[in-house]
Amino acid sequence: MSRLIQAAAVRASGYAARMAAQTRDARTTLNALALAHLCRTIAPTPATLQAWSKIASESPNPDWLASDLLTGLTAAAGMLETGDARAADYLRLLVDLRQTDGLFDDTALLEVALTGGPALGLPRRSDAAIIDGLLAGMETPDFAAVLTALEAASAFGQVPLSMVDPIPDLLEGAAAAALRAYDLPLGARLLRARRYASPRPGAGLETGLAFLLSSQAEDGGFGDYDTAIATLNVEGQADAEARIRLPVSFQALWTLAELEDPALRLARRVFGADGLAARIGVAA
Amino acid sequence: MTLLDITASSPDEIPVAPEIYGVFPDHESRSCLLEGVLSWLGMRLELFDPPQEEAVTGEVPETIVQGRRRKAFGELGAALRLASRAPSLRTHPRIRLLAAEWKRLARERNIFFDARRRIQLFPPMAVALAVLTAIEPGEDQPDRLRLQTVLDRGFMDRVERSAWHKLDLKYYFEAAGLTHGFEGDAALLAQCSLMAPPALPWASTMDLYGVTHLIFHFTDFGTRPLPAVAGFDRDTLDRYVVLALAMCLAERDFDLVAELLMSRLCLGAPADPLSRTAAAALCAAQQAEGFMPDRTWPADVAGLTPAEAMEKEFFGVYHPTVVTLFLIACDMALEPAA
């Protein structure tokens, strides 16, 4: 991992710790733990380890269901390292519920996180269907389904894909379009999917990397949301900054790490080769 | 192989060279797209009709601006000019009809009226002259002298403008046979955004139009290479155009998709899966009436009369539809002769 990305991770860990200390609520704790664990995975330095410890020891108990699945799983993965029973309980609940139809939007992510391997039995889409989905419009269910399918087919980058042209180009274009609309989480997700879809370099990957790097602010968090935060503050929504920028920072940093090092697959590093279920001694 | 062997071969055994149709997946899809566009343009021709210029009174001539109807008329003309380069388009019955109507309107509407004072209309007049020069080859263009007089006054080609704006004017001035004082293409390329295009996530739609129009005019729609300039990285530009095309495809901005596809043609890029996919997407986006939708289509026409609604829709969609004609014309004009 380059010093540039490691430095970004160190700054982001400081941001996570400050947000957790500043807001002191269960949702923020969860998001801050996830970001801090990501930071120490990317850059295991005294600064990131200290940030993690501070959040884990001084923040309120996390609300495990307060954020998206990726955030919850990452936070739980970090807490397991200290033998945290609440994290283990959360994961046991996921193991119990994972076969329930329609309960989870992202069953592929759940499988990768719990078992370390790709989800079995998911229908594989043809190249033509993937292209059609990517051209359907970024706000459509077809587009979202294609993105999820690519993540699942690659097990979040652990299974090499060599998707035919122009799928990698279309993913790069969609990523650029998402960033242009300032939808950083979607842009980040599309850039990762592009990385999973093909090992070849691309101008869109370089553009995305540069954009995300430049979106880290002086405080270590990612994304410029002053106007949105001010609007939410006026509307009386509590902890607007933490609710917006912690998840965005998580997505941005995850993506930077995977773009910058083509061999790095954070899913494997964070969840382990055998998955989180094995770490809590449960057969998944 | 003897003559007997050749004549004895069944047609299935004779190898057929693959037919290359530029960016389009096949001849049929390009033809279908073309016929739809031409049909719609023919049906909406009255909406391209420019003002009757000598009837525009009550305004100081120097203050009269182009407006959307003159703009639409000029853009249609520019597309017909490009179409005239492709032999099969030049003789296409609908193109011939459109060109004839365009010429008739240009004359009847007196579009060069008061050319020496209506200086803000000078650029579209130059475009119109270039169009007439192309679609009436060999015919005398008496308005050229009046336009040259304006240029000879020493201001039109001297005021502060971007390299893009200068090139747009220079291109059509030269196509119209006008002499001017703008720098050469190499000097303009060295000053323009193609040297270091703006990062796409931050680029505006106008920035992208700048890129495409610079490419069109530097290459004369693909008939000559970009000028050689120190420090200019051609590969970077190629990759930029590819990414921009993919981005606009994702945004379903078919106007820019067509312009960026044309840019790839002008840069001599081989027809690859992305270009073919983009061209196929254009074909799929074409509406039943033959027009190409813009990003705001369908327009909100609540409370409008049918005529008002048609006009509102027209000014939303005419540009991507005309640009599609540009693309087809460019594709056909650059196609190797059979």
Interface residues (C-beta under 8 A of the other chain):
Chain A: I131 L134 L135 G137 M138 V164 D165 P166 D169 L170 E172 G173 A174 A176 A177 A178 L179 R180 G187 G202 A203 G204 T207 A210 F211
Chain B: A199 L200 P201 W202 A203 R239 Y240 V242 L243 L245 A246 M247 C248 L249 A250 E251 R252 D272 P273 L274 T277 A281
